[in-house]
Amino acid sequence: MAVINKNSVILKVTPCSMRPTTVERDEKNSAYFRFGSQRIDANASMTLTGAAGENVGGWILGFIQLKYIGTQRVHYRGATVHDGSRMHSWSNKILCRDTDDNSGEVWYDSIYAGGVIGPEGTNKLAADTVLPQDGSLEVRAHMFDGPYSLWPDALPNTLVPGIPYNYLHYVVIEKLFCTMLVARDPAGVFHMLKHFYWSVVWEQKFKRDAITGKVVVDQAIRLQQNVQRPPRNGNPIDPRFFGREYDLSLPISNAVSKSDARVVQARDWSQG
């Protein structure tokens, strides 16, 4: 049976721009602020070796991404203390599979649920793939990601008579990931090749413009994207998820992110 030449494994992680994480008006809906991050690209390859003409159909090279922390805390404040405030929060350490919605696979780009496949995504070799005359075959895979969140610039406060608007005042969002380069042989055995950690953080204050009354960005406290480089070999051996890297019972990240927030309103500024 063909094997992976471990010395051949390459994983390069690069940002696609030099912009940091950003906070700006959303282009499609100006009533929202977009908390965006620069895109990261992970390009990988491995070489299978064996006998010339050996069938290697069914081998897979791809990425598995776990989100192990996802926190959002968003505060709104009325024009005066008598207009109240409100706070929305998710604060969890729910381990999630970061994959396509409704995917029953471990891969970041699911093969059967609409993900990118082939060398530009999760690469599953066709059933008739054989090793060439020199007994070696390079297999490539790729993934990219650029997390973002959207929040409206104002929301009503139903506790205060007249239901005044509360305006975006302070936001902190943190998303932490571990991304793993993994091969799976035709027998279904996984081979953990490399991994890296990365995270995005937005911590931003807002204020209302004194002339227009519109919400504008104020002080940026933390606008960060951190990527571990170079990637590390093998399994991350992380107690937060060691042994669950291929666990299909883990919830999908998008579903967890879309779950209802804890919302607290107040008649004063205690939540803003």
C-alpha positions in Angstrom: 0.0 0.0 0.0 1.2 3.5 -0.8 2.5 5.6 2.1 3.0 9.3 2.8 6.5 10.5 2.5 6.5 12.5 5.8 9.5 14.6 4.7 7.5 15.8 1.7 4.7 17.4 3.6 4.5 21.2 3.1 2.1 23.7 4.7 2.3 27.4 4.0 -0.1 29.9 5.7 -0.2 33.4 4.3 -2.5 36.4 4.7 -3.9 37.8 1.4 -3.5 41.4 2.5 -1.7 43.5 5.1 -4.9 45.0 6.5 -5.6 44.2 10.1 -9.0 43.2 11.3 -11.4 46.1 10.5 -14.5 47.8 11.8 -16.4 49.8 9.2 -19.9 50.3 7.7 -21.1 47.4 5.8 -21.2 48.0 2.1 -24.5 46.2 1.5 -26.4 47.6 4.5 -25.2 50.9 5.9 -27.3 50.4 9.1 -24.8 47.7 10.1 -21.1 47.7 11.1 -19.0 44.9 9.7 -16.3 43.4 11.9 -14.0 41.9 9.3 -10.7 40.2 9.1 -8.1 39.7 6.4 -8.3 36.3 4.6 -5.8 33.6 5.4 -4.8 31.0 2.9 -3.3 27.6 3.7 -1.6 25.8 0.8 -0.5 22.2 1.4 1.0 19.2 -0.4 2.2 15.7 0.4 3.8 13.0 -1.7 2.5 9.4 -1.9 5.1 6.8 -2.7 4.8 3.1 -3.7 5.0 0.8 -6.7 4.6 2.2 -10.2 1.0 1.7 -11.3 -0.3 1.2 -7.8 -3.9 2.4 -7.4 -4.2 5.3 -4.9 -7.8 6.2 -5.6 -9.7 7.3 -2.5 -6.8 9.0 -0.7 -7.8 12.4 0.8 -5.8 15.4 1.7 -7.6 18.3 3.4 -8.1 20.5 6.4 -10.0 20.0 9.6 -10.7 23.2 11.6 -12.0 23.4 15.1 -13.3 26.6 16.8 -12.7 26.2 20.5 -13.7 29.7 21.7 -16.3 32.0 20.3 -17.2 35.1 22.4 -19.3 38.2 21.5 -20.4 40.9 23.9 -22.2 43.9 22.3 -23.4 46.9 24.3 -25.9 49.6 23.3 -26.5 52.9 25.1 -29.4 55.4 24.8 -28.8 59.1 23.9 -29.4 59.9 27.6 -29.2 57.7 30.7 -33.0 57.8 30.8 -33.2 56.1 27.3 -31.7 52.9 28.8 -29.2 50.4 27.5 -29.0 46.8 26.3 -26.4 44.1 26.1 -26.1 41.0 23.8 -23.7 38.2 24.7 -22.4 34.9 23.7 -19.6 33.6 25.8 -18.7 30.0 25.3 -16.0 27.4 25.0 -18.2 25.1 22.9 -15.9 23.0 20.7 -17.2 23.2 17.1 -16.5 21.7 13.7 -15.9 24.6 11.4 -17.3 23.1 8.2 -20.2 23.6 5.7 -23.7 23.8 7.1 -25.4 20.4 7.4 -22.1 18.6 6.7 -21.7 15.1 8.0 -17.9 15.2 7.4 -14.9 16.4 9.4 -13.4 18.4 6.5 -13.5 22.2 6.5 -14.5 22.0 2.8 -17.0 19.1 2.8 -16.7 16.8 -0.2 -20.4 16.0 -0.4 -22.1 19.1 1.2 -21.1 21.8 -1.2 -17.5 22.5 -0.2 -14.5 23.3 -2.4 -13.0 20.1 -3.6 -9.9 19.1 -5.6 -6.5 20.8 -5.3 -8.2 24.1 -4.4 -10.1 22.5 -1.5 -10.4 19.1 0.0 -8.7 16.8 -2.5 -10.0 13.2 -2.8 -8.2 11.3 -5.5 -10.4 9.7 -8.2 -10.9 6.0 -8.1 -8.7 5.3 -11.1 -5.7 7.3 -9.9 -2.4 5.4 -10.0 1.2 6.1 -9.2 3.3 7.2 -12.1 6.5 5.3 -13.3 8.7 6.9 -10.6 6.4 5.6 -7.8 5.5 9.0 -6.4 2.6 11.4 -6.7 2.2 14.9 -5.3 -1.2 15.6 -3.8 -2.2 19.2 -3.1 -5.0 20.8 -0.9 -6.0 24.4 0.0 -8.3 26.3 2.3 -9.1 29.9 3.0 -11.0 31.7 5.7 -11.9 35.2 6.7 -14.3 35.4 9.7 -16.6 38.4 10.1 -19.6 39.6 12.2 -22.4 42.1 11.5 -24.1 44.3 14.1 -26.7 47.1 13.7 -25.8 50.6 14.8 -29.0 51.0 16.8 -31.7 48.8 18.5 -34.9 49.8 20.4 -35.2 49.5 24.1 -38.6 48.0 25.0 -38.3 48.8 28.7 -38.4 52.5 28.3 -41.6 54.5 27.4 -41.7 55.6 23.8 -39.2 52.8 23.0 -36.2 54.9 22.2 -33.2 53.7 20.3 -30.0 52.5 22.0 -26.9 53.1 20.0 -23.9 50.8 19.5 -21.3 51.7 22.2 -18.8 48.9 22.8 -18.1 45.5 21.1 -15.7 42.7 21.9 -15.6 39.6 19.6 -13.1 36.8 19.9 -12.8 33.7 17.7 -10.1 31.1 18.3 -9.3 28.2 15.9 -7.0 25.2 15.5 -6.5 24.2 11.8 -5.1 20.7 11.0 -3.7 19.3 7.8 -4.9 15.7 7.6 -4.7 12.8 5.2 -7.1 9.9 5.1 -6.1 6.6 3.4 -8.6 4.5 1.4 -9.1 2.2 4.4 -10.4 5.2 6.4 -7.4 5.8 8.6 -6.6 9.4 9.4 -3.0 10.7 9.4 -2.5 14.0 11.2 0.3 15.8 9.4 0.6 19.4 10.6 -1.4 22.1 12.5 -1.5 25.7 13.4 -3.5 28.0 15.7 -5.0 31.3 14.8 -7.4 33.9 16.1 -9.3 37.1 15.3 -10.2 39.7 17.9 -12.2 42.9 17.6 -12.5 45.2 20.6 -13.9 48.6 19.6 -15.7 51.6 21.1 -18.3 53.7 19.3 -19.8 57.1 19.7 -22.4 59.3 18.1 -21.3 62.2 15.9 -22.1 65.5 17.6 -23.4 67.0 14.3 -25.1 64.2 12.4 -26.1 62.0 15.4 -24.8 59.0 13.4 -22.9 56.2 15.1 -19.2 56.3 14.2 -16.2 54.3 15.3 -14.3 55.7 18.3 -11.4 54.1 20.1 -10.0 50.8 18.7 -8.8 48.8 21.7 -7.8 45.5 20.1 -8.0 44.8 16.4 -5.9 41.7 15.9 -5.4 38.7 13.7 -2.8 36.2 15.1 -1.6 33.3 13.1 0.9 30.7 14.4 3.9 30.4 12.0 5.5 28.2 11.1 2.9 25.4 11.4 3.8 22.6 13.8 4.2 18.9 12.9 1.7 16.2 13.9 -1.2 16.4 16.3 -1.6 19.5 18.6 -2.0 17.3 21.7 -4.3 19.9 23.1 -6.4 18.9 26.2 -9.2 21.1 25.0 -9.9 18.8 22.1 -7.3 16.0 22.0 -9.1 12.8 20.8 -12.1 14.7 19.3 -10.4 16.0 16.2 -12.6 13.7 14.0 -15.7 13.7 16.3 -18.8 14.1 14.1 -21.0 14.7 17.2 -19.5 18.1 17.6 -21.8 20.9 16.6 -21.1 23.0 13.5 -19.7 26.4 14.2 -22.1 28.4 12.1 -25.1 26.8 13.9 -23.6 27.7 17.3 -22.8 31.3 16.1 -26.4 31.7 15.0 -27.9 30.6 18.2 -29.9 33.2 20.2 -27.9 35.6 22.2 -28.5 36.4 25.9 -30.1 39.8 25.8 -30.4 42.1 28.8 -32.1 45.5 28.7 -32.0 48.2 31.4 -33.8 51.5 32.0 -30.4 53.2 32.6 -26.9 52.8 31.3 -26.0 49.8 33.4 -25.9 47.5 30.4 -24.2 49.9 28.1 
